[in-house]
């Protein structure tokens, strides 16, 4: 099956189970296919760069890569000096590919449409790339959960496919989190996503408010 077909089917998935089944099949060839010149999936590296700039000391930061897939973000973070990276993903075979990179401290299977089984205020930075897209994970409770597991004054960096930023309720959820004084919106501009396809994504950078 071609990358174009995989992407189209992934974005059309009617539920988490169908989405997981697709990624289970795609896991072994995913990196090669999305990284070729025709696709040019640049979002993982762009997000890792923002995460590294957001961290005062990358080597001492503890980072959660939510929706880690095969580990593209984790690898970019590790190259930048991050030592402690945890990963979550719905697909077991994708997690096996991520484990092969050797960059993750812990990896766990998780459905981000549900509560994340992590304590409050755990991570300095949370990244989430390629998960907030059509047919995948919605904004609620996922965004709120990412904020919950982030330390006060920590940063959540997420990509949201441009076409669902408003229609999928992500913009409204970010505004709600800000109105509740849970986050400060650092930025929400557009970046290249799957550059070869011309896809853009909103890069939402949220800082968790310190209520202490």
Secondary structure by P-SEA (a helix, b strand, c coil): ccaaaaaaaaaacccaaaaaaaaaaaccaaaaaaaccccccaaaaaaaaaaaaaccccccbbbbbccccccaaaaaaaaacccbbbbbbccaaaaaaaaaaccccbbbbbccccccccccccccbbbbccccccccccccaaaaaaaaaccccbbbbbbcccccccccaaaaaaaaaaaaccccccccccccccccccbbbbbbbbbbbbcc
